[in-house]
Amino acid sequence: DCLYDEEIPLDATGAYTVVVSRAADRPRNAVPECGIAWLPMAEDGDGLFDPDVTVVQIRHMLTAPDFEHSVQRVYQQSDLESTMGPYLPKSQYMLPNAVESYFPCLGQSG
């Protein structure tokens, strides 16, 4: 499955949050109305060995040649953070109830 730019809500600073989980584990606030995009992981995980593993890929299809923080300018893993700076995606593992607490949404239903 995938999300495209217009499906991902941005906050006032232009930052975004995407939750990846099985449908059964989807946090109640993982909806655009709460500022969170949701991406379902495959029910069979990686499809080979581990049902609890999934791969998330972020594609950069159009890049500006003069953008100094572009992922295309990363040539070694050790340079990832220094090259991408504030544009480096950050991730963390959270249980559904932690997502609901960490990202409260007053307008959520259910």
N, C-alpha and C positions, 0 to 999 in steps of 0.2 A: 504494500500500500504506500501511498505517498501524500504529501501536502505540498501545495504550491504557495508562492508568496502571499497571494490574496487570502488564503485560508488561515494565515497565522496572524493573530491579533498582536499589535504592538502597544507597549505602554507609552507613557508620556516622554520617555527618554529614547524611544525607538528599540528598546529591548523586547525580547519575546521569550515565552515559555512554551515548551512542547513536552507533553507527557506521553511516554510510550509504555503501554501495558496490554495485557490481555483484556478483552471486553469485560470479563467477570471482575477484574481488579481495577477497572477505571474509576478514578476518584470522582465524586459527585460534582466537583468544581472544575473538572477538565472539559470545559465547554467555552466557546468563544465569548459568551456573555460574561464570563468571569475572567476573561483575558488569557485563557489557556487553550492552546491547540492540542488535540489528542490524535495519536497515531497508534492503531492497533498492531500489536506484535502477532506473529503467526502462532496459532494454537500448538503447532508442533515445534516451536522454538527455531533452532537452526536448520531443521529439516533433515538432519543427519544423525547427530549423536545426543544432543542435549535439548530437551524440551523447554528449558529455562534460559536459553541463550537466544539473543536476537542481534542482528546487525543493523546499525543505523548509518546511513550514508547521507552526506550533505553534498549536493552537487552545485558547483559554481559554473553555470553555463556561459555566461557573458561576463567577461572581466575587463576592467579598464587597465590598460597597460601601465599607466602611471600610478595606480593605487598601491602604495607601499606596504599595506597590510594584507595583501592578497595571499590566499593559500597557495597560489601558483608560484609564489616567491619562496616557498619553504622547500629547501633542497635536502635538509637533514632533519630528522626528528628532533634533535637537540635545539634546533632553531625555531621550532614551532611557536613557542610562547613569545620570544623576542620579536619575531617577524610579524605575527598576527596581532599582537598586543591586545587592545580591548575588543577586537573582532574575533578572538579565539572562542569558539563555543565552549561552554562549561557544562559539566554534567554531574549528577549525583543520583544515588539510589535512595528512594524513599518508599515507604509503605503508603498505601492509599490514604490512610487517616493522617499521616504526616503531611502529605500534599495538601489535604483539606485544611489542616491547621496552619501550615506555612504560607499558603496562598489563600487567605480568607476571602470569601465572596459574599457580600451582603445581598446580592440580587439573585443568588442561585435558588433553584427550586428543587424539591425532592429531598 
